[in-house]
Structures are given as structure tokens and as C-alpha cells.
Amino acid sequence: MSTAWDDRAEVVVLGFGAAGACAAIEAAAGGADVLVVDRFSGGGTTAISGGVVYAGGGTKIQSAAGVGDSVEAMHAYLREEVGDAVSPETLRRFCATSADHLEWLRRQGVPFEGSLCPYKTSYPDNRYYLYFSGSENSGAFRRYAVPAPRGHRAKGPGTSGATLFTALAESVRCQGARVRTQTTARRLIVERGRVTGVECRSLDRAPGWVRLAHRVLSRYAAKPGVYLPWLRRLLHGRVAGLERRHGRRIRIGATTGVIIAAGGFAENREMLREHAPDHRGGLALGTPGDDGSGIRLGVEAGAATALLDRVSAWRFLSPPSALLSGLLVDRDGARVIDESRYGAAVGEALISRHRGRGWLLVDAAILAEARRQVPRQALWFQRVQAYAQLAARVTGPTLESVAARAVVDPAGLRATVRAHQDRARRRAADPTGRPAELSRELRPPFALLDMSIRNRLNPCPMLPLGGLVVDERTGAVRRPDGSAIPGLYAAGRSAVGLCSRSYVSGLSLADCVFSGRRAGAHLAATRRSGAHR
């Protein structure tokens, strides 16, 4: 007996962030009839992100900034960061096509430009749109490749993810794809072993005031909710209540295939408790839509998952960049990591090897320079974080006094500083690989800034990285035995991808473009060939 559908399309995309938009554009450009379904009003985590796309190998933006780069250098660096999250062939393909993907985004209307940030930062201010967004310029990575800035920030004020998504959303509509908002995917429909559609709950026939309230409440539960979790829980509870009371069940058919692009599971406490218990207590990076529902849909259809235990915890030391000359130590007073490394590497080291506890030792000169830099180097949200970081400190005239106040081993701290001072005087190599230009002698009085993961004044943002296992050539979702589930694809943070082992800024959005276009293009080709019939 055939299913009665309330709506149909050849390709149905679940989720309207960067991955879903890129998949829809590519599928529609290939001639497919495309329907995008989103629980809210579109944007997802992309719209509240920094809008940074990791790209290199000699992009036109890099060239305009006078930056030299090559596919080989990009690959040599990312090979160390990405590890085995994807196959060597996939990583090489990503690097080789990186510049083309950036030009594709520009053709969709996403603005980029080559104003190069001259200092190390987690995110540049509104003067700069190209920067070192990972650990490329850190000491250890200079052994693998000549450093090159590859963080391409969409040109827009503040965190410019909204700028990037607005352009993609307009391109989706220009390609003729339909978008059905305020519609929640609840269950994949499988017929004779093939995914043929999705059962949803929709507000399409709810009163106008309900749809307006749902849209407004979900918008404020997204970005403000990142910084105010209590507000997010309150507003999202109201959103979910409207969906329960006013939603109706509908069934949407997909004659060629379904693409899951519904984000990750940053907002799913049970999944975090099960897969990554050490990462509880952080600041969830995402929207209420990052509840793991896309991954759950795939699993219920028989999909395999991987790397669900991988969570990126961001403990940025900069801005202000002066703090990169401090010494990050654990409670034994021993060094933790090269302080110039990307914030996710710092967070990983603290959690995996130092029980989440760490303090940054600085002196009065570094503190004074840091305070001067904050207004010049930081956007508003970074200023809040920087001032909280500077406030969470203990001070003292001697190493022993600050160590006692922070409950750090004074003997260990003294030994670490003694060795550091000797190297700084001799200009000897730093054992963590920190670049020589960041090393300076520290002089009393001293301060220890609390960089611990569970810091109430300065909570640690966290982003889960694992997801559904996919065929890296097509984006088709795989079962545990490696076979593909007919009619089902995944992209973005719903799937295992380039950044699922280790994250640097821009790599997730770059992966959304890479994997979204891959899935959309393959489904369009499948439709043309008739292989799905």
C-alpha cells in the first residue's frame, strides 16, 4: 500500500543551515525538485556563528592580501589536525578543491575580502577578514608547512555568520528550491528498505499569532541563549509548547532521497552524558535545534555513528594577544601546552591531561598590555570574555604567594618559571614549541588567571563533532556493516566530517559546504540517471 503524502519533492533536505542550504543549491542546480524543511525559520548554528570558512591553497582572497599558500602546505597542516577523521583521499580532495569552494560561495553572494589581521586572535575585529584561524603559526606546526592564514571571515559587522547564511538562503530560493519552515522532522519513512520520506509535525495551519510567537521566541532562544542558558531553556520551553499544542502531523515524500543536515547534539545533555561525560558543564555552542535529532533519525533507520565522544572545548587565551606570552600551568605548576595553539587544542589538553584545571601565569607588564589591547582587538562578546578572564585571577608579590592562593604547587611552579627564565635569557627553544617571539622573562608581581574548564566567570564553549557515518564520495549514510542506506544522506555536523577529530575555526563551515554540496550533487546525478528507481 502506497503512502499518502501531504507534500512531495525529489530531494528533501532536513535542516536549513549552511550544510542544508549548500545541499539544496547543488541539488536544485542539478535539476532536482528540492524541498528544505526546518524546525525554526532557518539559519541554524551557521547564522549565529562567526561566519568563518577555512580555505586555502591559494584562494583569490589570500592572493589579494599578498599571502602565499599552496595545496601541499594546506594539506600538510590539516593532516596533523584532522588525523583519521576522514580518509587521506578525502582530505586531499578537500584541500585541492578548497579555493573552488570559496569561489562557489562568492558566486552565491557571500562577501569575503583580504584585510589581514596582524595579531593572533580567536576571531578578528571588524577591521579584518582574513586571519590565522587555527594553529598554523604555532611553533610545532611550522615544521610541517610554511604558515598561511586560511580563516576567511564573511564580510559583515560583528559575528558575520548571519551575513553568510543570508546570502545562501537567497541563493536557495533563486535556484527554485522550496523552504518549509516551522516544521519538525520526527521520523524517517522507510519502504522496502529505502528511505522514501519523512513524517513531520508542522505549524503550517496554526493561527498567525502562534507562528509569529514561535518565530520570535526561537530567534531569541538562539543567539542570546548561547550566553544566557537559563533564557534559552525558558524560551525554548515555550517554543516546544506551541509545537505540541498547535502542530499537525504531515508526511513528505522524497522520490530520490533525504539529506539530514540538522546539526549536532550540543543541546542534548543525555547524549553528552553518554558519549562525552568529561565535557559536561560547558557552554553549549549551537541552537536548541542542535538536539541530536538528525543523528537519532539516522540511527533509527539503521545508520552507524562514529566519534560521538569527540567534543571541541574552546579555551582561548587571545584576545588580548599579550596573554600569549604567559605560561599556562596545571595544579602541579607544570606547563600545559604551547600557549599560541588554537583554543580547542588548549581545551583538549586541559580536559584530557590535566583534569580540566589550568592557570595562566603573567606579570604586571603583561596584564597592563592586555588591558590596553582589549578595546582595540576584541568585539563586544570577546570583551566580556576577556574582562572576565582578567578578573578571574589571584595576585601576589612572589610565585609562592600566588601559587598558594590558586592552590598550585609552589615548588613545581618555581621550577617551571626558573627554566622558562633561563630559556628566555638565552633565547633557547621552548619545550612546548611556542614561537620564540612570544617568550619573555616574567618579573614580579605575578598573577595567575583561572583558565579552568568549569569557570563560572568565563565558561568554556563546547561543540560536539561526531555524527552519522557516510560514504565520503557521495555523502550516503552507511550502516554498521558499511553498506549504504538507500535514499539517505547526511552532511554538516549531523555527519562525521573533516573536523570530527579536531576543530579549528572555519573548518566546520568549510565542511558544511564540502559535504553539503557533495550530497546535493550526488542526489541530483542519481535523479538524472534514474538509479534510485
C-alpha positions as CSV (number, residue, x, y, z in Angstrom):
1,M,0.0,0.0,0.0
2,S,1.5,3.3,-1.1
3,T,1.9,6.2,1.5
4,A,-0.4,9.2,1.2
5,W,1.8,12.3,1.1
6,D,0.9,15.8,2.2
7,D,3.8,17.2,0.1
8,R,6.4,15.7,-2.2
9,A,9.8,16.6,-3.7
10,E,12.6,14.7,-5.4
11,V,15.1,15.8,-2.8
12,V,14.1,16.6,0.8
13,V,16.7,18.4,3.0
14,L,16.2,18.3,6.7
15,G,17.8,21.4,8.2
16,F,18.4,24.9,6.8
17,G,21.8,25.9,8.0
18,A,24.9,26.1,5.8
19,A,25.0,22.3,5.1
20,G,21.4,22.2,4.2
21,A,21.5,25.3,2.1
22,C,24.6,24.1,0.1
23,A,23.0,20.7,-0.4
24,A,19.7,22.4,-1.7
25,I,21.6,24.8,-4.0
26,E,23.6,22.0,-5.5
27,A,20.7,19.6,-6.0
28,A,18.5,22.3,-7.5
29,A,21.2,23.4,-9.8
30,G,21.4,19.8,-11.0
31,G,17.8,19.9,-12.0
32,A,16.1,18.3,-8.9
33,D,12.9,19.5,-7.3
34,V,14.1,20.4,-3.8
35,L,12.2,20.9,-0.6
36,V,14.0,22.2,2.5
37,V,12.4,21.5,5.9
38,D,13.5,23.4,9.1
39,R,12.1,23.3,12.6
40,F,12.5,27.1,13.1
41,S,13.0,29.8,10.5
42,G,16.3,28.8,9.0
43,G,19.9,29.7,9.8
44,G,20.7,27.2,12.5
45,T,24.1,27.5,14.2
46,T,25.5,29.0,11.0
47,A,23.6,32.2,11.4
48,I,24.9,32.8,15.0
49,S,28.4,31.7,14.1
50,G,31.4,33.8,13.2
51,G,30.9,33.1,9.5
52,V,34.5,31.8,9.1
53,V,35.2,29.4,6.3
54,Y,38.6,27.6,6.3
55,A,40.0,27.7,2.8
56,G,43.5,27.8,1.3
57,G,45.8,26.5,-1.3
58,G,45.9,29.9,-2.9
59,T,42.5,31.5,-2.8
60,K,41.9,34.8,-4.6
61,I,41.3,36.4,-1.2
62,Q,44.7,35.2,0.0
63,S,46.4,36.5,-3.2
64,A,44.7,39.9,-2.7
65,A,46.2,40.0,0.8
66,G,49.7,39.2,-0.5
67,V,49.6,35.7,1.2
68,G,51.3,32.8,-0.5
69,D,49.8,29.4,0.1
70,S,49.7,26.0,-1.7
71,V,47.5,23.0,-1.7
72,E,50.5,21.0,-0.4
73,A,51.1,23.3,2.6
74,M,47.4,23.3,3.5
75,H,47.3,19.5,3.3
76,A,50.5,19.2,5.4
77,Y,49.0,21.3,8.2
78,L,45.5,19.8,8.1
79,R,46.9,16.2,8.1
80,E,48.1,16.9,11.6
81,E,44.9,18.5,12.8
82,V,42.3,16.2,11.1
83,G,44.0,12.9,11.8
84,D,41.9,9.9,10.8
85,A,38.5,11.6,10.9
86,V,38.3,11.2,7.2
87,S,40.4,9.2,4.7
88,P,43.6,10.6,3.3
89,E,41.9,10.7,-0.1
90,T,39.1,12.8,1.2
91,L,41.4,15.3,2.9
92,R,43.4,15.7,-0.2
93,R,40.3,16.2,-2.3
94,F,39.1,18.9,0.2
95,C,42.4,20.7,0.1
96,A,42.6,20.5,-3.7
97,T,39.1,21.9,-4.1
98,S,39.2,24.4,-1.3
99,A,39.7,27.6,-3.4
100,D,37.0,26.5,-5.7
101,H,34.5,26.1,-2.9
102,L,35.3,29.6,-1.7
103,E,34.7,31.0,-5.2
104,W,31.4,29.0,-5.3
105,L,30.4,30.7,-2.1
106,R,31.2,34.1,-3.6
107,R,29.0,33.3,-6.6
108,Q,26.2,32.6,-4.2
109,G,26.7,36.2,-2.9
110,V,28.8,35.6,0.2
111,P,31.2,38.5,0.6
112,F,34.8,37.9,1.5
113,E,37.9,40.2,1.4
114,G,41.6,40.1,2.2
115,S,42.2,42.5,5.1
116,L,44.8,40.5,7.0
117,C,44.7,40.5,10.8
118,P,48.2,41.3,12.1
119,Y,47.9,39.7,15.6
120,K,46.9,36.3,16.9
121,T,43.2,36.1,17.9
122,S,40.3,33.7,18.3
123,Y,38.3,36.0,16.0
124,P,39.3,39.3,14.3
125,D,37.5,42.6,14.9
126,N,35.6,44.5,12.2
127,R,38.8,45.7,10.5
128,Y,40.0,42.3,9.4
129,Y,38.5,39.4,7.4
130,L,41.5,37.0,6.9
131,Y,43.4,35.6,9.8
132,F,45.3,32.6,11.3
133,S,42.2,30.8,12.5
134,G,44.0,27.6,13.7
135,S,47.4,26.7,15.0
136,E,49.2,27.2,11.6
137,N,51.6,29.8,13.1
138,S,52.3,27.9,16.3
139,G,55.8,26.6,16.7
140,A,55.3,22.8,16.3
141,F,53.3,23.2,13.1
142,R,55.9,25.4,11.4
143,R,57.8,22.1,11.0
144,Y,55.2,20.8,8.6
145,A,54.4,23.7,6.4
146,V,55.0,27.4,5.9
147,P,52.2,29.1,7.9
148,A,49.4,30.7,6.0
149,P,46.2,32.4,7.2
150,R,43.2,30.5,6.0
151,G,40.4,31.8,8.1
152,H,38.1,33.6,5.6
153,R,35.5,35.5,7.5
154,A,32.4,36.6,5.6
155,K,32.5,40.4,5.4
156,G,29.9,41.8,7.8
157,P,29.8,43.5,11.2
158,G,30.1,41.5,14.4
159,T,29.9,37.8,14.1
160,S,29.2,37.5,10.4
161,G,27.5,34.1,10.2
162,A,24.2,35.8,9.5
163,T,25.8,37.5,6.5
164,L,26.9,34.2,5.2
165,F,23.6,32.5,5.7
166,T,21.5,35.3,4.3
167,A,23.4,35.0,1.0
168,L,23.0,31.2,0.9
169,A,19.3,31.4,1.8
170,E,18.7,33.9,-1.1
171,S,20.6,31.6,-3.5
172,V,18.4,28.6,-2.4
173,R,15.3,30.5,-3.3
174,C,16.8,31.8,-6.6
175,Q,17.6,28.2,-7.6
176,G,13.9,27.4,-7.2
177,A,14.1,25.2,-4.1
178,R,11.1,25.5,-1.7
179,V,11.6,26.1,2.0
180,R,9.1,24.8,4.6
181,T,9.8,26.4,8.0
182,Q,8.3,25.7,11.4
183,T,8.2,22.0,10.5
184,T,9.9,19.4,12.7
185,A,11.1,16.1,11.3
186,R,10.0,13.3,13.6
187,R,10.6,10.0,11.8
188,L,12.0,8.8,8.5
189,I,9.6,6.7,6.4
190,V,11.2,3.5,5.1
191,E,9.5,1.4,2.4
192,R,11.0,-1.8,1.1
193,G,14.4,-0.9,2.7
194,R,14.6,2.5,1.1
195,V,14.0,5.9,2.8
196,T,11.2,7.4,0.8
197,G,10.1,10.3,3.0
198,V,9.8,11.9,6.4
199,E,7.0,12.3,9.0
200,C,6.9,15.8,10.5
201,R,5.0,18.0,12.8
202,S,4.2,21.3,11.2
203,L,2.7,24.7,12.2
204,D,1.7,25.4,8.7
205,R,-2.0,25.7,9.6
206,A,-1.6,27.2,13.1
207,P,-3.0,30.6,13.8
208,G,-0.9,33.6,12.7
209,W,-0.1,34.6,16.3
210,V,1.2,31.1,17.0
211,R,3.6,31.2,14.0
212,L,4.7,34.7,15.0
213,A,5.3,33.8,18.6
214,H,7.2,30.6,17.6
215,R,9.4,32.6,15.2
216,V,10.2,35.4,17.8
217,L,10.8,33.1,20.7
218,S,13.0,30.7,18.7
219,R,15.1,33.6,17.4
220,Y,15.9,34.9,20.9
221,A,16.5,31.3,22.2
222,A,19.2,31.0,19.6
223,K,22.0,33.6,19.8
224,P,21.2,35.3,23.1
225,G,20.6,31.9,24.5
226,V,24.3,30.9,23.9
227,Y,25.4,33.4,26.5
228,L,22.3,33.0,28.8
229,P,21.5,29.3,29.0
230,W,18.7,29.9,31.5
231,L,17.0,32.2,29.0
232,R,17.4,29.6,26.3
233,R,15.7,27.0,28.4
234,L,12.8,29.3,29.3
235,L,12.2,30.5,25.7
236,H,12.7,27.1,24.1
237,G,10.2,25.6,26.6
238,R,7.6,28.0,25.2
239,V,8.5,27.1,21.6
240,A,8.2,23.4,22.3
241,G,4.8,24.0,23.9
242,L,3.5,25.8,20.9
243,E,4.6,22.9,18.7
244,R,2.9,20.4,20.9
245,R,-0.4,22.3,21.0
246,H,-0.7,23.6,17.5
247,G,1.4,21.3,15.3
248,R,-0.2,18.8,12.9
249,R,1.3,15.6,11.5
250,I,2.2,15.7,7.9
251,R,4.1,13.3,5.6
252,I,6.6,14.5,3.0
253,G,7.7,12.2,0.2
254,A,11.2,12.1,-1.3
255,T,11.3,10.3,-4.6
256,T,15.1,10.5,-4.9
257,G,16.4,10.9,-1.4
258,V,16.6,12.7,2.0
259,I,19.6,14.6,3.2
260,I,20.0,15.0,7.0
261,A,21.6,18.4,7.7
262,A,20.1,19.0,11.2
263,G,23.2,20.0,13.2
264,G,24.8,18.2,16.1
265,F,23.9,17.5,19.7
266,A,25.3,20.4,21.8
267,E,21.9,20.8,23.4
268,N,21.3,17.2,24.2
269,R,22.5,16.6,27.8
270,E,21.7,12.9,27.7
271,M,23.9,12.3,24.6
272,L,26.7,14.3,26.1
273,R,26.4,12.4,29.4
274,E,26.5,9.1,27.5
275,H,29.3,9.8,24.9
276,A,31.4,12.7,26.4
277,P,30.9,12.9,30.2
278,D,34.1,14.8,30.8
279,H,32.7,17.7,28.7
280,R,29.6,18.4,30.7
281,G,29.2,21.8,32.3
282,G,30.4,23.8,29.3
283,L,28.6,26.5,27.3
284,A,26.7,24.7,24.5
285,L,27.7,26.1,21.1
286,G,24.6,25.8,18.9
287,T,20.9,26.5,18.9
288,P,18.1,24.5,20.5
289,G,17.9,22.7,17.2
290,D,21.3,21.0,17.9
291,D,19.5,18.4,20.0
292,G,20.8,15.3,18.2
293,S,17.5,14.7,16.4
294,G,19.1,14.4,13.0
295,I,21.6,11.8,14.3
296,R,18.7,10.0,16.0
297,L,16.7,9.8,12.8
298,G,19.6,8.2,11.0
299,V,20.2,5.7,13.8
300,E,16.6,4.7,13.9
301,A,16.9,4.0,10.1
302,G,19.9,1.7,10.8
303,A,22.8,4.1,10.5
304,A,26.2,3.8,12.1
305,T,27.7,6.6,14.1
306,A,31.3,7.5,15.0
307,L,33.4,9.9,17.0
308,L,30.4,10.9,19.2
309,D,32.9,11.2,22.1
310,R,34.8,14.0,20.3
311,V,33.8,17.4,21.7
312,S,35.7,20.6,20.9
313,A,36.2,22.7,24.1
314,W,37.4,26.2,23.5
315,R,39.7,27.8,26.0
316,F,41.0,30.8,24.1
317,L,43.9,32.9,25.6
318,S,43.6,35.6,23.0
319,P,42.4,38.3,22.6
320,P,44.1,40.1,24.2
321,S,47.2,38.8,22.4
322,A,49.6,39.9,25.2
323,L,48.4,36.9,27.2
324,L,50.1,34.5,24.8
325,S,53.4,35.4,26.5
326,G,52.1,34.0,29.8
327,L,52.7,30.4,31.0
328,L,49.7,28.0,31.1
329,V,50.3,25.7,34.0
330,D,48.4,22.9,35.8
331,R,48.0,22.4,39.5
332,D,51.4,20.9,39.8
333,G,52.9,24.0,38.3
334,A,53.9,22.3,35.0
335,R,53.3,23.7,31.5
336,V,50.2,22.5,29.8
337,I,50.7,23.4,26.1
338,D,52.1,25.9,23.6
339,E,50.1,29.0,24.6
340,S,49.8,30.1,21.0
341,R,47.8,27.0,20.0
342,Y,44.2,27.2,18.9
343,G,41.7,27.3,21.8
344,A,40.3,23.9,21.1
345,A,43.8,22.4,21.4
346,V,44.2,24.2,24.8
347,G,40.8,22.9,26.0
348,E,41.6,19.4,24.8
349,A,44.9,19.4,26.7
350,L,43.3,20.7,29.9
351,I,40.5,18.1,29.8
352,S,42.4,15.1,28.7
353,R,45.6,15.5,30.6
354,H,45.0,18.0,33.4
355,R,41.5,17.2,34.8
356,G,40.2,20.4,33.3
357,R,42.3,22.7,35.6
358,G,44.7,25.3,34.4
359,W,46.1,28.8,35.3
360,L,47.9,31.3,33.2
361,L,50.9,32.9,34.9
362,V,51.5,36.5,33.9
363,D,53.3,39.6,35.3
364,A,52.2,43.2,35.8
365,A,53.6,44.3,32.4
366,I,51.6,41.6,30.5
367,L,48.4,42.5,32.5
368,A,48.8,46.2,31.7
369,E,49.4,45.5,28.0
370,A,46.4,43.1,27.9
371,R,44.1,45.7,29.4
372,R,45.2,48.2,26.7
373,Q,44.6,45.7,23.9
374,V,41.1,44.6,24.8
375,P,39.2,47.6,23.4
376,R,41.4,47.5,20.2
377,Q,41.4,43.8,19.5
378,A,38.0,42.5,20.7
379,L,34.4,42.6,19.6
380,W,31.8,43.1,22.3
381,F,31.4,39.4,23.2
382,Q,35.2,38.9,23.3
383,R,35.5,42.0,25.6
384,V,33.1,40.3,28.0
385,Q,35.1,37.1,27.9
386,A,38.5,39.0,28.2
387,Y,37.4,41.1,31.1
388,A,36.0,38.0,32.9
389,Q,39.3,36.2,32.1
390,L,41.3,39.1,33.6
391,A,39.0,39.3,36.6
392,A,39.4,35.6,37.5
393,R,42.9,36.0,38.9
394,V,44.9,35.9,42.1
395,T,47.9,38.2,42.5
396,G,51.0,38.3,44.7
397,P,54.5,39.7,45.0
398,T,56.1,36.2,44.7
399,L,55.5,32.9,42.9
400,E,54.9,31.2,46.3
401,S,52.2,33.7,47.3
402,V,50.2,33.4,44.0
403,A,50.6,29.6,44.0
404,A,49.2,29.4,47.5
405,R,46.2,31.4,46.6
406,A,45.4,29.4,43.5
407,V,46.2,26.1,45.1
408,V,49.1,25.4,42.7
409,D,52.2,23.5,43.8
410,P,54.7,26.3,44.6
411,A,57.8,24.1,44.0
412,G,56.5,23.0,40.6
413,L,55.7,26.5,39.6
414,R,59.0,27.8,40.7
415,A,60.9,25.1,38.7
416,T,58.8,25.9,35.6
417,V,59.4,29.6,35.8
418,R,63.1,29.1,36.6
419,A,63.5,27.0,33.4
420,H,61.5,29.5,31.4
421,Q,63.5,32.5,32.5
422,D,66.7,30.7,31.6
423,R,65.5,29.9,28.1
424,A,64.2,33.4,27.6
425,R,67.5,34.9,28.5
426,R,69.4,32.5,26.2
427,R,66.6,32.7,23.5
428,A,66.5,28.9,23.6
429,A,63.7,26.8,22.1
430,D,60.6,26.4,24.1
431,P,59.9,22.8,25.0
432,T,56.2,23.1,24.1
433,G,57.1,24.6,20.7
434,R,55.8,28.1,21.4
435,P,57.3,30.6,18.9
436,A,60.4,32.4,20.2
437,E,58.9,35.8,19.6
438,L,56.2,35.2,22.3
439,S,58.7,34.3,25.1
440,R,59.7,37.0,27.6
441,E,61.0,37.0,31.1
442,L,58.4,37.4,33.8
443,R,59.0,39.8,36.7
444,P,57.2,40.2,40.0
445,P,54.5,41.0,41.0
446,F,52.7,38.0,39.4
447,A,49.1,36.9,38.7
448,L,47.5,33.5,38.0
449,L,44.4,33.7,35.8
450,D,42.0,30.8,36.2
451,M,41.6,29.1,32.8
452,S,39.9,26.0,34.1
453,I,37.1,24.5,32.1
454,R,34.5,24.9,34.7
455,N,34.9,28.6,35.4
456,R,31.7,30.4,36.3
457,L,33.1,33.8,35.3
458,N,34.4,32.6,32.0
459,P,32.5,29.3,30.9
460,C,34.1,27.1,28.3
461,P,32.2,26.8,25.0
462,M,31.8,23.3,23.7
463,L,30.9,21.8,20.3
464,P,30.3,18.0,19.7
465,L,31.9,16.8,16.5
466,G,30.8,13.3,15.7
467,G,27.8,12.0,13.8
468,L,26.5,9.6,11.2
469,V,29.0,7.6,9.2
470,V,28.8,8.5,5.5
471,D,30.3,7.4,2.2
472,E,33.0,10.0,1.7
473,R,32.5,10.1,-2.0
474,T,28.7,10.6,-2.1
475,G,27.5,11.5,1.4
476,A,25.2,8.4,1.6
477,V,24.6,7.3,5.1
478,R,26.2,3.9,6.0
479,R,25.0,1.0,8.2
480,P,27.4,-0.6,10.7
481,D,28.3,-3.2,8.0
482,G,29.4,-0.4,5.7
483,S,26.5,-0.7,3.2
484,A,24.6,2.4,2.2
485,I,21.1,3.0,3.4
486,P,19.2,3.7,0.1
487,G,17.8,7.2,-0.2
488,L,19.5,8.6,2.9
489,Y,22.4,11.1,3.0
490,A,23.9,13.3,5.7
491,A,26.0,16.5,5.8
492,G,27.4,19.1,8.2
493,R,27.5,18.3,11.9
494,S,24.9,15.5,11.6
495,A,27.7,13.5,9.9
496,V,31.3,12.5,10.6
497,G,33.4,15.0,8.6
498,L,36.7,16.9,8.3
499,C,36.6,18.4,11.8
500,S,35.2,15.4,13.7
501,R,38.6,14.6,15.3
502,S,40.0,18.1,15.9
503,Y,38.5,21.5,15.3
504,V,39.9,24.8,14.1
505,S,37.8,27.9,13.3
506,G,36.2,27.8,9.9
507,L,36.7,24.0,9.4
508,S,33.1,23.2,10.4
509,L,31.6,25.7,8.0
510,A,34.0,24.6,5.3
511,D,32.9,21.0,5.9
512,C,29.3,22.1,5.7
513,V,30.0,23.5,2.2
514,F,32.1,20.5,1.2
515,S,29.7,17.8,2.5
516,G,26.5,19.6,1.7
517,R,27.5,20.2,-2.0
518,R,28.7,16.6,-2.2
519,A,25.3,15.1,-1.1
520,G,23.3,17.5,-3.2
521,A,25.3,16.9,-6.3
522,H,25.2,13.1,-5.9
523,L,21.4,13.1,-5.5
524,A,21.0,15.3,-8.5
525,A,23.1,12.9,-10.5
526,T,21.2,10.0,-9.1
527,R,17.9,11.6,-10.2
528,R,19.2,12.2,-13.7
529,S,20.4,8.6,-14.1
530,G,17.3,7.1,-12.6
531,A,19.4,4.9,-10.4
532,H,17.0,5.4,-7.4
533,R,14.1,3.8,-9.1
